[in-house]
Amino acid sequence: CDINLMGMSGLHFIGTLPQNGASGKIPVVMCSSQDDPETQQRVAQSGAAQFVRKPYDSEALLKVVQSFLHAPPP
């Protein structure tokens, strides 16, 4: 999920997951070209499972996604 979405921020989107019964069940990987300490702190506090800086290396992103696919269920 990108931090900057049309009509909503990715951080706001993560905040809606508990209201929809998906909290803790879906690992969210946040992506952004914003890599400043404040953004990193907001992402960490949002409950995102991982942060990937854009432009991202597709192999690195694939490894992040695969790590969640092979992880035991919560």
N, C-alpha and C positions, 0 to 999 in steps of 0.2 A: 504494500500500500504506500503510495506516495504521500508525503506530508501535505503537499498542496494538491487538493482535489477540487474539481469544479463544484462550487456550491457548498463545500464542507472541507474541513481540514482532516487529514488522516488521523490526527490525534483525537479529534472529535469522534470520528468513526470508531476508533478503538473504545472510546467511552460508551458507545451505544451497544457494544457487544453484550455486556452483562444484562441489559434490559431485554435483550432478545434471546437470553438463555445460552449464549455461546461463550461466556467468559471462561477462560482456562481450557477450552476445548479446541480452540483454533489458534495456533501460533501465528502471530502477525509479524511479518518482516517489513519494517519501515524503510523506505528509500527516499533519499533527498540529496540535492547538491549542497544543501545547507549543512555544514559540518562544524559549526561553531559550538563552543562549550554549552551555551544556553540551549541550543537545539538538542544536543546530545542528552542533556539533563532532562528536558521535557519528554524526549522519546523514552528514556529509562523509566521515568515516573509514570508513563502512560500504560505500561504493562506490555509493551512490544517485546517480542521474544528476541529480536535481533535488529540491528541497524546496518544498512548497506549504503555506502556513499555513491552517489551518481556523479559522473557516468561510471557504471559498475562493469566489472569484468563478468561476462556471462558464465564463465566456468566457476568463478567464485560464488556467484549467486546460486548456481546449480548445486554447489556443495552445501550451501546453507539450507536450501530446500530439501536436499537429500538427507541432511542430518535430522530434520524433523520427521521425514518419512520412515527413518529407521529407528527413531526414538520410541521407547515404550510409551503406551498411552498414559495420559495423566490420571 
